[in-house]
Amino acid sequence: MEQSTPPPSPRVIIIGGAITGLTLARCLEKAGIDYVLLEKHSDILTNLGGTLALLPAGCRVLDQLGVFDLLEECRSDLRGLVTALPDGYVYRKETFGLFGPKLGYPLTLLRRRDLLHALYTSLEDMSRIRLGAKVVDIAPRVASEPDGPLCVTTDSGEVYTGDIVVGADGVHGVVREHMWRIAGLQQTPRGKGNQVRTEKGAMTVDYYTILGATPAAESRLTEMIQPGDMHMRCDKGVLLTLIANSDGSVNWFVAFKMDRTRVYPDLPEKLSQEEIRATLEEYAEWKAWDGGADSSDITLGALWRVSPWVSATHLQEGLFDTWSSGRITCIGDTVFKFTPNLAQGANLCIESAAALANALYGMKSSGNATTTAIHEALTLYPKPLQSRIKQLCLISYHTTRVHLLDSSFLWYVARYILPYVMEPWVQYGVFLREHGMAVMLDYLPRPDRDKRAAEERARGWRMWRVVGNTALGMVLGIGAFCSFWLR
Ligand SMILES: Cc1cc2nc3c(=O)[nH]c(=O)nc-3n(C[C@H](O)[C@H](O)[C@H](O)COP(=O)(O)OP(=O)(O)OC[C@H]3O[C@@H](n4cnc5c(N)ncnc54)[C@H](O)[C@@H]3O)c2cc1C
């Protein structure tokens, strides 16, 4: 009997092994696509980072990949958001507690390190992950064939050949520059050269954040901030966020507004430990929380002095239009950056990995991995995601400025509008709109949790339709009855 040969699968080189890169690696493993991942650090968990909040859409993709259940022990689901304003007004919203029942997945809080660990350990073949491999160059395998397969060279001189190179190397990565260089060379009338020159200004920095974590033994804080609660203390130009972890430790971030807006590539230098400590000293007496008499003496100084580590990062904001050029494509933080205020960053890193994996799986299934098919797939897959990310960037931009009370008008919005519109906005914006548009993997079964939640939502809408129609019928009936008797 004639043996059928499997369709050609493109070989993918992923650069960067954090949330985006490891998610893509797991997606490709599940799709049976050949790949290798190059990560510059020799320990995959080196990037310690803080705690992040993961939205239901990201959890759903992780569930498809068999990663969500691995997070069971290390996550605490967000229930309440407590916001304190400078005039002493404090309000609590429980909206986030509804995410689980409505969408099948919670808005979950977990350490970035735990997510990396779960993604890494979920991989069946870890030999494809090359650690301590810092990429220094990307070039065509054959110089006379610029559209052909690519060679990626690491700082130790190792060379990897692949059909597609994916930049998942974050905001300071190298792949984006290589992609832009190639895009800049395409000087046809429809080429991307001019677009690349103008779009670089799309990334800006207005804020930086200093972050740390108190040990679990700090019992006064633990009593005040229960796991599952997030506390935000808004002030003019300063925003403190406190998140309690499941083990009783508390992660904190303070965002500060900078003196002026920086535009890519004129981005500020990384803050040194001396600069971080000088800023924290300056704000040492700033009240970290106003939540009650017991907590009134908790200052920022009291938080950071007990924290074993503190670090800082500039908060870039923006979205690049060019995600792909030739055989190179970029996903995750490499092409879009949010402040943490909407909790969309890591979530969209996961979704962008899933969108690319869907496109590559489609290409593999069609058996067509020609240069034209690769160019087409890499050009088309970002389109639906980009228009959604553009809207989310705008919402995140304004939400950040409201939280940091950027002007008298925005102070008014934070004090008198946001507390009242937040719940309906989450109910409509997230439950009805956002979650429905989110990406999941086409080639893996839809998780049971997601199916059950969708059925539940549909039942809810049916009930509302019946109630609405009955109410409308009654109003019309009473109207008709009255107009008949009043004639
Ligand atoms: C303070 C703060 C709070 C946040 N909170 C949230 C939140 O609540 N919810 C949320 O969804 N998101 C949050 N985010 C955003 C989220 O953490 C990021 O969007 C996400 O971690 C980005 O992941 P990434 O894999 O794309 O990039 P990165 O994490 O930057 O990883 C890039 C990887 O590439 C590697 N690399 C770089 N250059 C090379 C090279 N030349 N060769 C090989 N490897 C290379 C790096 O070592 C690294 O491992 C927060 C961010 C910050 C700063």
The ligand as an SDF file (V2000), in Angstrom:
LIG
                    3D

 53 58  0  0  0  0  0  0  0  0999 V2000
    4.4050   46.1150   36.6340 C   0  0  0  0  0  0  0  0  0  0  0  0
    3.7130   45.3190   35.5970 C   0  0  0  0  0  0  0  0  0  0  0  0
    2.4960   44.7310   35.8900 C   0  0  0  0  0  0  0  0  0  0  0  0
    1.8220   43.9900   34.9230 C   0  0  0  0  0  0  0  0  0  0  0  0
    0.6160   43.4730   35.2330 N   0  0  0  0  0  0  0  0  0  0  0  0
   -0.0660   42.7950   34.2980 C   0  0  0  0  0  0  0  0  0  0  0  0
   -1.3560   42.2700   34.5980 C   0  0  0  0  0  0  0  0  0  0  0  0
   -1.8880   42.4190   35.6940 O   0  0  0  0  0  0  0  0  0  0  0  0
   -2.0000   41.5560   33.6260 N   0  0  0  0  0  0  0  0  0  0  0  0
   -1.4480   41.3640   32.4000 C   0  0  0  0  0  0  0  0  0  0  0  0
   -2.0940   40.7220   31.5680 O   0  0  0  0  0  0  0  0  0  0  0  0
   -0.2340   41.8760   32.0830 N   0  0  0  0  0  0  0  0  0  0  0  0
    0.4720   42.5820   32.9920 C   0  0  0  0  0  0  0  0  0  0  0  0
    1.6910   43.0850   32.6780 N   0  0  0  0  0  0  0  0  0  0  0  0
    2.2400   42.8850   31.3370 C   0  0  0  0  0  0  0  0  0  0  0  0
    2.8760   41.5210   31.1540 C   0  0  0  0  0  0  0  0  0  0  0  0
    3.7060   41.1940   32.2310 O   0  0  0  0  0  0  0  0  0  0  0  0
    3.6490   41.5240   29.8470 C   0  0  0  0  0  0  0  0  0  0  0  0
    2.7710   41.9270   28.8160 O   0  0  0  0  0  0  0  0  0  0  0  0
    4.1880   40.1370   29.5130 C   0  0  0  0  0  0  0  0  0  0  0  0
    4.9260   39.6260   30.5850 O   0  0  0  0  0  0  0  0  0  0  0  0
    5.0830   40.2080   28.2740 C   0  0  0  0  0  0  0  0  0  0  0  0
    5.5330   38.9230   27.9520 O   0  0  0  0  0  0  0  0  0  0  0  0
    6.4500   38.6520   26.6800 P   0  0  0  0  0  0  0  0  0  0  0  0
    6.7680   37.1950   26.7280 O   0  0  0  0  0  0  0  0  0  0  0  0
    5.8520   39.1890   25.4420 O   0  0  0  0  0  0  0  0  0  0  0  0
    7.7630   39.5470   26.9030 O   0  0  0  0  0  0  0  0  0  0  0  0
    8.8870   39.4800   28.0290 P   0  0  0  0  0  0  0  0  0  0  0  0
    8.3150   39.1210   29.3240 O   0  0  0  0  0  0  0  0  0  0  0  0
    9.6140   40.7840   27.9390 O   0  0  0  0  0  0  0  0  0  0  0  0
    9.8490   38.3080   27.5710 O   0  0  0  0  0  0  0  0  0  0  0  0
   10.7490   38.4100   26.5090 C   0  0  0  0  0  0  0  0  0  0  0  0
   11.7130   37.2310   26.6050 C   0  0  0  0  0  0  0  0  0  0  0  0
   12.6060   37.2960   25.4980 O   0  0  0  0  0  0  0  0  0  0  0  0
   13.9370   37.0730   25.9560 C   0  0  0  0  0  0  0  0  0  0  0  0
   14.8520   37.7350   25.0280 N   0  0  0  0  0  0  0  0  0  0  0  0
   14.9990   39.0770   24.8380 C   0  0  0  0  0  0  0  0  0  0  0  0
   15.9360   39.3210   23.9090 N   0  0  0  0  0  0  0  0  0  0  0  0
   16.3840   38.1000   23.5040 C   0  0  0  0  0  0  0  0  0  0  0  0
   17.3780   37.6840   22.5570 C   0  0  0  0  0  0  0  0  0  0  0  0
   18.1120   38.5720   21.8640 N   0  0  0  0  0  0  0  0  0  0  0  0
   17.5910   36.3710   22.3790 N   0  0  0  0  0  0  0  0  0  0  0  0
   16.8760   35.4370   23.0760 C   0  0  0  0  0  0  0  0  0  0  0  0
   15.9430   35.7830   23.9990 N   0  0  0  0  0  0  0  0  0  0  0  0
   15.6930   37.0930   24.2020 C   0  0  0  0  0  0  0  0  0  0  0  0
   13.9460   37.6790   27.3620 C   0  0  0  0  0  0  0  0  0  0  0  0
   14.9980   37.1400   28.1440 O   0  0  0  0  0  0  0  0  0  0  0  0
   12.5740   37.2610   27.8700 C   0  0  0  0  0  0  0  0  0  0  0  0
   12.5850   36.0000   28.4670 O   0  0  0  0  0  0  0  0  0  0  0  0
    2.3970   43.8230   33.6260 C   0  0  0  0  0  0  0  0  0  0  0  0
    3.6360   44.4000   33.3260 C   0  0  0  0  0  0  0  0  0  0  0  0
    4.2810   45.1510   34.2910 C   0  0  0  0  0  0  0  0  0  0  0  0
    5.6120   45.7760   33.9460 C   0  0  0  0  0  0  0  0  0  0  0  0
  1  2  1  0
  2  3  1  0
  2 52  2  0
  3  4  2  0
  4  5  1  0
  4 50  1  0
  5  6  2  0
  6  7  1  0
  6 13  1  0
  7  8  2  0
  7  9  1  0
  9 10  1  0
 10 11  2  0
 10 12  1  0
 12 13  2  0
 13 14  1  0
 14 15  1  0
 14 50  1  0
 15 16  1  0
 16 17  1  0
 16 18  1  0
 18 19  1  0
 18 20  1  0
 20 21  1  0
 20 22  1  0
 22 23  1  0
 23 24  1  0
 24 25  2  0
 24 26  1  0
 24 27  1  0
 27 28  1  0
 28 29  2  0
 28 30  1  0
 28 31  1  0
 31 32  1  0
 32 33  1  0
 33 34  1  0
 33 48  1  0
 34 35  1  0
 35 36  1  0
 35 46  1  0
 36 37  1  0
 36 45  1  0
 37 38  2  0
 38 39  1  0
 39 40  1  0
 39 45  2  0
 40 41  1  0
 40 42  2  0
 42 43  1  0
 43 44  2  0
 44 45  1  0
 46 47  1  0
 46 48  1  0
 48 49  1  0
 50 51  2  0
 51 52  1  0
 52 53  1  0
M  END
$$$$
